[in-house]
Amino acid sequence: VSCDLWSVPAGLVDRVAEILLTREETHNIDRDQLILAATHTHHSPGNFSTTSFYNTFASPSVGFDAPLFEFLAQRIGRSITEAVQARRPATVSYGVSPLPALTHNRSLPAFLMNGDREDIGEDGVDRRLAGLWIRDAASPERVLGVAAFAAMHPTVLGPALPVYSADLFGVAANYAERLLGFESPGAVAALFNGAEGDVSVISRHGDVTAARHL
């Protein structure tokens, strides 16, 4: 599950696993079969961590918000249940595409101090988009979903944004779903963040128009 959150604490995955055990459709899904990944949007809610350090320093407010934690767990559990109910035979293919000059290493001087930097690349940035295409086995022309993987801090939108937002990853997923929907209605696009490190988008503190452009 790709979650528009800044992080996914282990306790949240534990709670989702408990919820799934209570449902007939998902009672056979074990904890170790779940992968919850955060897009690491900087505009998600905070205070749902199961570590006090993050509940203290990762949000303007201090403390653990139990209703928020349960809300997130229930919504994630519901999305998994809906996916299980909609499952069907499918084929999966894998491809890698180059990304344009979208990202940069925001801590390049520190990166250049690494002894193995030449093995990683000149600036430590992975400018590739990896994708899993899931197609209906009975109708191969129909795309059921796409899971795309890219590594970056999605920080196009500035810190003064007054609402929760999925930032660049959300804009890209919505755009992809609209395009896919013309020929494959109901197709789902999920973007997953990778080993982002200090890799960030080149455009920061812009608006939604800037995010759409990227």
N, C-alpha and C positions, 0 to 999 in steps of 0.2 A: 504494500500500500504506500503510495506517495502522498505524504501529508504536508499541507502548507503550514508548517510549523518551523520554529527556529531550531528545534531539536526534538528527539524522541527519547525520553527517559526509559530505562529498562522496566520500571514499575508500570508505565503506561502499557507496554506490551504485555506484561503479566496480567493486567486488568482486562485487556481485550481478550486474552486467552481464556480467562474465567468466564467472560460473557459468552464466548462462542461455545463453551462446554454446556451451557444451559439451553442451547437451541438445537432442535432436531436436525436442522440442515447442516450444522457446523460442529456438532459434538465430537466428531472424529478428527478435528484439526488440533494438533498439539502445539504447544508453545514454540517448539523448535522448528515448526513449519511456517512460522510467521516472520515476515520481513517488513517492518515499518521503517520508512525512510523519510527524513525531513528534507524539504527543499531548501531549508535554512533561510527562508525569507526573514528579513529583519523587522517585518511588520506583523508578526503573529502575536497572539496573546502570550503572556508569561505566567509564572507562578503555578505551573502544573507539574513541575519537576519533582522527582522523588529524591532529590539531593538538596539539602538545605542551602548549600553554597550557591547554586544557581537560582533558587528562590529568593536569595538575598541580593545577588549582584546582577542578574540578567534581566531585571525589570525595574522600572521606577518605583514600583511598590514592593514591599517586603512581605514574604509569607507564602503559605501554600493555600491555593484556592481549591478546596475539595469539590464544589459543584462544577467548576470549570474542568477539572481533571475527569470527573465522571461524564460530563457532557462530551468531551473529546473521545473517551473510551467507547461510549455508546454509539457515537456517529461512525467511528472507525469500524466497530463491530457490525453496524448495520450495512456499511458499504461492502464488507466481506460477505455477509449473508446474501446480499443482493447479487454479488458476483457469483456465488455458488449456485444460486437459483437460476441464473442466466447461462450457466456453463453449457458448452456443446463441443463436439469434436472440432478440432482446429489444427491448422499447420502453423509452424513458427519458423520464420527466417530471420537471419541476422545480417546486419550491414553496418558499415562505418562510413561516415561522410566527413569531409573537412569542414570545419567552421571558419567563417571569415574572421577578420581581425576584430574579434569581439571582446577578448579578454587580455589582461596583462598581469604580471606579477607585481603586486603593490609593495612587496618587500624584496626587491631585486638585490640590493646590497647585501642583505643577510643571506639570500640564496647563493650568491656568488662565493660565499665563504665555505660552502659545502665541498668536501673533497671529491665527491662523486658527481659533481654538477654536469660534467661532460657526458656522463652516461644517461642523464635525465633529459638533457636538452639545454639549449643556450640560455633559456630563461625559466625553465621548470613549468612551462604551461602546456597542457595537453589540449591542442586545438582540434579535437575530433568530437563528433557526435555519433555515438553508438546507438543502434536501434534494433528492437525486436518487433517484427511485424507479425501480428496474429491474424490469420485469415480463416474464414469459415471453411471447414473441410468439404462440406457439401456444395458450396458456392465459392470457389477460390477467388473470384473477383471481388468478393465482399470482405472488406477489412473490419474485423471485430475490434481491434485495438492496436495501439502502438505504444511501446514503452521505450522512451529515449533517455539516454544517459549523457550528461555533460557535467563538467566540474567547474564551478565558479560561485563566488558570492553574488547572489542576485540583488544588487544594491543600486538599481537604477533610480528608484523613487527615494526621495530625500527623507531625513529624519523627522521632518515636521508633518508628515502625512497623518491625518487625523483618524484614519480608519484602518482596520485590518486589511492586509493585501497580500496576495501571492507574488507580487512584483513580477519580474521578467518571466519566471517559470510559468506563472499563471496566465500571463498574456500570451505566451507562446503556445501553451496547451489549448487555450480557448481558440486561438487562431487555427491551430492544426485540426481541432475537432470540427470547426466550421467548414474547412476545406474538405475534410474526409466525409463530412455529412452529406455532401452533394451526391456522391455515388454510393456511400455506405452509411445510411442513416443509423444513428445510435452508436457509431464508433467512438471509442474512448481513447483519448491521448493522455498519457501520464509521463511527466518528466521527473527524472530522478537525478539528484545531485551526486557528484562523485567525490573524489579526493581533492576537495577544493583548496585546501591549504591557505595560502595567501593570494590565490588567483581571484581577481575581481573583474567585473565588467568595466569597459573603458569609459562608459558614460555613467556618471554618478550624479545623484541629486537632481534628476530631471523629472519629467512628468510622465503620465501614461502614454502620451504621444511619442515621447522618446523611447519608451519601452516597446511600443508597437513598431517603431522604426527598426530597432535592433532585432 
